[in-house]
Amino acid sequence: MSDDVAAAVTEAPFLGGRLVLRQFEKGHRAGTDAILLAAAAPAEAKGLALDVGAGVGAAGLALAKLRPQITLGLIDSDCRAAALARVNLERNALPGRVYEADVLDRAALRSIGPAQLVITNPPFLDPGRTRLAPDPDKRNAHAMPQAGPAPLAAWISACLALLDEGGIFILIHKPEALAEILNTVAAQAGALTLLAIQPRAEKPAIRILIRAQKGSRAPLGIAPPLVLNGAGGFLPQAEAIHRGEALIAW
């Protein structure tokens, strides 16, 4: 890594100190979304697990720490993020592979998979409808690349194409995207389960977790919501999840 890139990188404990995560000092910073995504995977997960749109690898690395029986693959199109993800794998002595590939380029993904688990925290913003951040790192992390009229649907379809039959797909996103997510996932997978993430019990959800199984025909289910905060900060369950001491049971 060049000196100018290294100078723009910070290192800090993550997942209650189980990980040491290097991130760019400016731009997108991994946090609760990555931890929730990793904690949402099945406890018994094994085989190839892919973090799609991994950035510097926070969610995938947390997943590998919590499920040491998996084989980890990190996919991202940004060369700087992919380089830092490789550093993070080595820094944490975790086996795995980083794939520098465009998620929306099916040809670039043909040599990857099939996986038994795919997790993803896709960019939340549609570039055709949003004023984008001037910082390139934030823009790449927060906004979908241009990919026709339905970039989120294309992203989800690409993730599902990476899965083996019977494999598990898990996504975290904003609630306003729920209709598009359900329509896209339901056409290609079943056993959908929805879990809302609320900042406080009296507040509406700020995130949703979606889980599905490729090839299943089981009906939709809705899990009890996960409430993060009480009057004094994180509630015990949320605190345990952030420290890597508990998984999301859903």
N, C-alpha and C positions, 0 to 999 in steps of 0.2 A: 504494500500500500504506500502510495507516495506521501511525502512529508506534508503537503498541503491538505490532503484528505485526512491524514492521521491527526493533524492539528485541530480539525473540525469535529473530532470524535470524542465523546465522553464515555466513561465506563462506570456502571453502578450495579448494585445487587438488584436482583429481580426474583420474583416468586419466593419471597421470604429469605433471600440469600442463597437459594439453591442454584441459581444461575448468576453469572456475571455477564451483563449485557452491554455490548458496545453499540452506541447509537450516534447518529449525526447530531452535533450540537444544535444545529438549526434545522428546521423542517419538522416532519412528522415524528412524534415520540410515542413509542409503544406503551401501553398501560393496561387498564382494566379490560378492554375488549379482548386483547390477546390472552389474558389470563382466563377469562370466562370461556373463550373458545377452546382452549386447551383442556379446561376442567370439564367441558361438556362431552368430551369423547368417552366412549364406553370404557369402564375399568378393565375389561378383558380384551381390549384392542390389541391386535398383533398383526404381523405381516407388514407390508408396505403402507406407510401413512404419509400422505402428501399435504403440505401446507401451501396452498395456491395463492399467489400474491403475497408471498411471505415477507417481503421487505428484508430487514436485517435478521429475521428468523425468530422473533420473540415467541409467537404462538407455537410454532413447531418445536422450538427448543424446550419450551415449557412442557409440551406434550411428551417429548422424549424423556424428560426428567421424571414425569409422573407415570409414564408407561414404558419402562426400559425394555420391554419385550418387542417394541415396534422397530421397524427399519424406517428411518426418516428421510424424506425428500423435501427440499425447499425449492419452490418455483417462483421466480420473479424476472421481469423483463429489464429492470434497471440494473445496469452493470455495476454501479457503485454500491447499491444495496446488496447485490449478490456477492460482491467481494467482501463486504462486511459480514454477511451471513456466514461465509466460509471461515472468517476469523473467529466468529462467535462459536461455531462448531468446534474449532480447534481449541479455543480458549477454555471451553467447558468440557473438553475431552469426550465429546459426544460423536459417535459414528454417524455418518449420514452423507448425503450428497446434495449439492446445490445445482439446480438446473436454471441456466439463464435462458429463458424462453418467454415469448409473448403468449399469455394465456388464451388470447383470442385468435391465435394462429394455430389451427388444428394440425397443420403439417409439422409445426415445431414440437408438438406434444406427442407425436406418434411413437417415439422411442421410449416414452415414460409410461410406467404402469404395466398391467392394470394394478390398481391399489385396492387394499381392503378398507381404507379409510381416507377420506378427503375432508380437510377442514379449510375454511376460507373466510377471510374478513375483507370482502371486496371494497374497492373505492366506492364511497357512498354517493358521490355527486355525478350527475349527468352533465357532461361538458356542453351539451347543446342547450341546457336550461339554466346554467349556473355561471356566475362570475367567478372565475378561477383565481386562486392565490398566485401572486407573482413569484413566490419562492418555488423553484422547480421541484424540490423534494416534497414539499407539502402538496403541490399540484399533482404529482405522480401518485402519491399515497391516497389522496382524497377524491380525485376525479377519474372516472373511467376514461380509457383511451377511446377515441372515436371508433365506433364499430357498428355503423348502421343505426337504425331507429331504436333498437332495444339492446343497448350494451349490457345491462345487467342480466337479461335473459340469455344472451350469448355467453356471458361469463359462467352462469350456472350450468348451462348445457355443456360447456367445455369441461367443467369440473366433473359432471356426471359421466362424461365420456371416458374420463380417466379411471373410473371405478370398475372393479370386477363385479360380476353378478352377485348380488347379496351384500355388496359393500355398503358402508355407511357414509353418508354425506352430512356435514354439519356446517352451518353458515350463521354468522352474526351480522345484523344489519339494523337500519332504522325502521321503526314501525310503519312509516308511510309507504315503504316499499313492499309491505306484506302481500298485497293482492298480486302484484307481478311475480313475487317469489313463489307463492303458492301455485299460481297458474303454470309457471314454468316447471317447478319440481314435480307437481302432480302428474304432468304429462309423461314423465320419465321414471318416476320412482313412487313408492308407497310407504306405508307406515309413518306418515308425516306426524311429527310432534312439534308443537309450538310452545315455547317458554318465554314469557315476558320478563324483562329486567326493569325493575322500578327503582328509582333513586331513593324513595321513601314510600311507606305504605299508602300514604294519602296522595301520592303523585302518579301521573300516568307513566306508562312505560317509555323509556328512552332508547331501549334496544330490544330486539327480539332474537332468540335463538331458534333455528329450524333444524330438525334432524329428520333424515329420510333414509330408506333402504332401497337400493336399486333392485328392481325386479319384484318387489313386494306389492301385494294388493291389499294390504291391511288398511283400515280406515284412519282418518285424521284423529289425533288426540291432542288435548290441551293440558299441559302440566301446570301445577300450581306456580304462581310467579315467584321469582327470586327478588327479594327486597334487599337492597344493599346497605342502607343507612338508617340509623335511629337517631335519637337526640344527641348521643355522645359520639357519633361517628359510625364506622362500620359495625354492623350487627355481627354476632359471633360466627354465623355461617359464612358471611361474606369475608370476614377477616381470615377464617380458616382457608377459604378458597384462594385468597390472595397470597397466603403464606405457603401454599402448596400442601396443606395438611388435610384437605378435603376436596372431593369431587362434587360435581353437580349431579344429584340423583334425580333422574327424570325418565 
